[in-house]
Amino acid sequence: MPIHDWSRVDAGTFHDFHQAWTIEIRNELNAGLLPVGFFAMAEQVVGGPIPDVITLQRRERPGEDTPLVGGTAVAEAPPRAAYVTSAASDCYARRANRIAIRHRLGRVVAVLEIVSPGNKGSHHALRTLVAKAEDLLRQGIHLLVVDLFPPSSRDPQGIHKAIWDSIQEEPFELPPDKPLTVAAYEAGELLTAYVEPVAVGDPLPSLPLFLEPGLHIPAPLESTYQTTWTKCPAVIRELVESPDGPIG
């Protein structure tokens, strides 16, 4: 299913799709994609703005020792992406700032964020999103960001460049024909980004969702997007696919 042009509709219309997509992602992760001991929840408060989907590792019961079974090791099958870059983490700053994000049901290991128009609607909103992303990565929480909206004047090279500049400034330019971004971040001692520029009409890439450094599962973006689209009200599908340009 190709990515649709969500800039054709207003933020409220995309929000409806966004919410439904979030639940589909949570459901597919919990339907056997995550290894035993891990589970996903939607819109949980973990400090700062509420993320779309979080992956948690269940808190072990007294006397329980559950081995990690499942997932793919990076050493055995490195994730594929158009751009891969790493940044050495300042060990002293990391030690000072490392505050484990916890949930009453377990330890948060990963966050998935689907960017909304409002996240880039002002300098303050973008700074808030970037600061949250940097904070998660500095605390050892892996991150997957999906941005289906073209760059704005506030993020002229897309959301990855805005996030990565807060960690390590380096040259990065989106291809002119692929202005949208999906980026996966591995929050190990070496922070690593896997970035896939995409465009309207492309399928969503299966980038990694990391569970721990060196171990990941494929993020079920394309399959859940397809499922959500098929359940989307016909009037919304018509608006998004309208050949008459932006609506609302």
C-alpha positions as CSV (number, residue, x, y, z in Angstrom):
1,M,0.0,0.0,0.0
2,P,1.6,3.3,-1.0
3,I,2.0,6.1,1.4
4,H,-0.7,8.7,0.9
5,D,-0.5,12.4,0.7
6,W,-1.7,13.4,4.1
7,S,-1.0,17.1,3.5
8,R,-4.3,17.1,1.5
9,V,-6.4,17.0,4.6
10,D,-6.4,18.9,7.9
11,A,-4.6,17.9,11.1
12,G,-7.8,16.6,12.7
13,T,-8.5,14.2,9.8
14,F,-4.9,12.8,10.0
15,H,-5.3,12.6,13.8
16,D,-8.2,10.1,13.3
17,F,-6.0,7.9,11.1
18,H,-3.0,8.4,13.4
19,Q,-5.0,7.1,16.4
20,A,-6.3,4.0,14.5
21,W,-2.8,3.3,13.1
22,T,-1.3,3.4,16.6
23,I,-3.7,0.8,17.9
24,E,-3.0,-1.5,14.8
25,I,0.8,-1.2,15.6
26,R,0.2,-2.1,19.2
27,N,-2.0,-5.1,18.3
28,E,0.4,-6.5,15.8
29,L,3.4,-6.2,18.1
30,N,1.4,-8.0,20.8
31,A,0.2,-10.7,18.5
32,G,3.5,-12.6,18.5
33,L,6.0,-10.1,16.9
34,L,7.5,-9.2,20.3
35,P,9.5,-11.8,22.1
36,V,8.2,-13.4,25.4
37,G,8.4,-10.9,28.2
38,F,7.9,-7.8,26.0
39,F,4.6,-6.0,25.3
40,A,3.4,-2.8,23.7
41,M,1.0,-0.2,25.0
42,A,-0.5,2.9,23.4
43,E,-0.3,6.5,24.6
44,Q,1.3,5.9,28.1
45,V,2.6,8.7,30.2
46,V,6.4,8.2,30.5
47,G,7.5,11.8,31.1
48,G,7.1,14.7,28.7
49,P,4.7,14.5,25.7
50,I,2.8,11.2,25.4
51,P,4.3,8.8,22.8
52,D,2.2,6.9,20.4
53,V,3.4,3.3,21.2
54,I,5.8,2.1,23.9
55,T,7.4,-1.3,24.1
56,L,8.0,-2.6,27.6
57,Q,9.9,-5.5,29.1
58,R,7.7,-7.1,31.8
59,R,8.9,-6.8,35.3
60,E,10.1,-10.2,36.4
61,R,8.4,-11.8,39.4
62,P,10.4,-12.9,42.4
63,G,12.4,-16.0,41.6
64,E,11.7,-15.8,37.8
65,D,14.5,-15.7,35.3
66,T,13.0,-15.4,31.8
67,P,15.6,-15.8,29.0
68,L,15.2,-13.5,26.0
69,V,14.1,-15.6,23.1
70,G,13.3,-14.0,19.7
71,G,14.3,-10.9,17.9
72,T,17.2,-10.5,15.4
73,A,20.8,-9.8,16.3
74,V,22.4,-6.9,14.4
75,A,25.6,-8.9,14.1
76,E,23.7,-11.7,12.3
77,A,21.4,-9.5,10.1
78,P,22.3,-5.8,10.1
79,P,19.3,-3.6,9.4
80,R,19.2,-2.1,5.9
81,A,18.6,1.6,5.4
82,A,19.5,4.2,2.9
83,Y,21.6,6.1,5.6
84,V,23.3,4.6,8.6
85,T,25.2,6.9,11.0
86,S,26.5,6.6,14.5
87,A,27.6,9.0,17.3
88,A,29.8,8.3,20.3
89,S,27.9,9.1,23.5
90,D,29.6,11.2,26.1
91,C,30.0,8.6,28.8
92,Y,30.1,11.1,31.7
93,A,27.0,13.0,30.5
94,R,25.3,9.7,29.9
95,R,26.0,8.5,33.4
96,A,24.8,11.8,34.8
97,N,21.6,11.9,32.8
98,R,20.6,8.2,32.7
99,I,17.3,7.9,34.5
100,A,15.5,4.7,33.6
101,I,12.0,5.4,32.3
102,R,9.7,3.1,34.1
103,H,6.1,2.1,33.9
104,R,4.1,0.4,36.6
105,L,4.0,-2.7,34.5
106,G,7.7,-2.9,33.4
107,R,10.7,-1.1,32.0
108,V,10.2,1.0,28.9
109,V,12.7,-0.2,26.2
110,A,11.4,1.5,23.0
111,V,9.2,4.3,21.8
112,L,7.5,4.7,18.5
113,E,6.5,8.2,17.4
114,I,4.3,9.0,14.5
115,V,4.8,12.7,13.7
116,S,1.7,14.9,13.5
117,P,1.4,18.3,11.7
118,G,1.3,19.9,15.2
119,N,4.7,18.5,16.1
120,K,6.2,20.7,13.4
121,G,3.6,23.5,13.6
122,S,5.8,25.9,15.5
123,H,9.4,26.3,16.7
124,H,8.3,25.4,20.2
125,A,6.5,22.3,19.1
126,L,9.5,21.1,17.1
127,R,11.9,21.8,19.9
128,T,9.7,19.9,22.3
129,L,9.6,16.8,20.0
130,V,13.4,17.0,19.4
131,A,14.1,17.4,23.1
132,K,11.9,14.4,23.9
133,A,13.7,12.3,21.3
134,E,17.2,13.3,22.6
135,D,16.2,12.6,26.2
136,L,14.9,9.1,25.3
137,L,18.0,8.2,23.5
138,R,20.3,9.6,26.2
139,Q,18.5,7.4,28.7
140,G,19.0,4.3,26.7
141,I,15.4,4.1,25.2
142,H,15.3,3.1,21.6
143,L,13.3,5.2,19.2
144,L,11.4,4.8,15.9
145,V,10.1,8.0,14.2
146,V,7.7,8.1,11.3
147,D,7.2,11.4,9.6
148,L,4.7,11.4,6.6
149,F,4.8,15.2,6.2
150,P,7.2,17.1,4.1
151,P,9.9,19.3,5.7
152,S,8.8,22.7,7.0
153,S,10.8,25.9,7.4
154,R,11.6,24.6,10.9
155,D,13.0,21.3,9.8
156,P,14.2,21.9,6.2
157,Q,16.0,18.6,5.9
158,G,13.4,16.6,7.8
159,I,12.8,15.3,11.3
160,H,15.9,13.1,11.4
161,K,18.3,16.0,10.8
162,A,16.5,18.0,13.5
163,I,16.9,15.1,16.0
164,W,20.4,14.1,15.1
165,D,21.7,17.7,15.3
166,S,20.9,17.6,19.0
167,I,23.2,14.7,19.3
168,Q,25.9,15.2,16.7
169,E,25.9,17.8,13.9
170,E,26.8,16.3,10.5
171,P,25.8,16.9,6.9
172,F,22.5,15.3,5.9
173,E,20.2,16.1,3.0
174,L,17.0,14.5,2.0
175,P,16.8,13.4,-1.6
176,P,14.5,16.0,-3.4
177,D,12.2,13.2,-4.6
178,K,11.9,11.6,-1.2
179,P,11.0,14.3,1.4
180,L,9.4,12.1,4.0
181,T,11.3,10.2,6.7
182,V,11.3,7.0,8.7
183,A,14.2,6.7,11.2
184,A,15.1,4.0,13.7
185,Y,17.5,4.8,16.5
186,E,19.5,2.3,18.5
187,A,20.3,3.7,21.9
188,G,23.5,1.8,22.8
189,E,26.8,3.2,24.0
190,L,27.2,4.1,20.4
191,L,24.0,5.8,19.2
192,T,23.1,4.6,15.7
193,A,20.5,5.9,13.3
194,Y,19.0,4.0,10.4
195,V,17.3,6.5,8.1
196,E,15.1,5.7,5.1
197,P,13.8,8.7,3.1
198,V,10.4,7.9,1.5
199,A,7.9,9.6,-0.7
200,V,4.1,9.6,-1.3
201,G,3.5,6.5,-3.3
202,D,6.2,4.4,-1.6
203,P,5.6,1.5,0.7
204,L,6.7,2.0,4.3
205,P,10.1,0.4,5.0
206,S,10.5,-2.3,7.6
207,L,13.1,-0.5,9.8
208,P,14.2,-2.1,13.1
209,L,12.5,-1.6,16.4
210,F,15.3,-2.2,18.9
211,L,14.6,-4.0,22.1
212,E,18.1,-3.8,23.5
213,P,21.4,-2.8,21.9
214,G,22.2,-5.2,19.1
215,L,18.8,-6.9,19.1
216,H,15.7,-5.8,17.0
217,I,12.5,-6.8,15.4
218,P,11.0,-5.5,12.1
219,A,8.7,-2.6,12.8
220,P,5.2,-3.6,11.3
221,L,4.7,-0.2,9.6
222,E,3.5,-1.3,6.2
223,S,1.1,-4.1,7.2
224,T,-0.5,-2.0,9.9
225,Y,-0.8,1.0,7.6
226,Q,-2.6,-1.2,5.1
227,T,-5.0,-2.5,7.7
228,T,-5.7,0.9,9.0
229,W,-6.4,2.3,5.5
230,T,-8.8,-0.4,4.7
231,K,-10.8,0.4,7.8
232,C,-10.7,4.1,7.2
233,P,-14.1,5.7,6.5
234,A,-14.7,6.1,2.7
235,V,-15.2,9.9,3.0
236,I,-11.7,10.2,4.5
237,R,-10.1,8.0,1.8
238,E,-11.8,10.1,-0.8
239,L,-10.4,13.3,0.7
240,V,-6.9,12.0,0.9
241,E,-7.0,10.6,-2.7
242,S,-8.7,13.7,-4.1
243,P,-7.0,14.9,-7.3
244,D,-8.2,18.4,-6.6
245,G,-5.4,19.4,-4.2
246,P,-5.4,20.1,-0.4
247,I,-8.7,20.2,1.4
248,G,-9.5,21.9,4.6
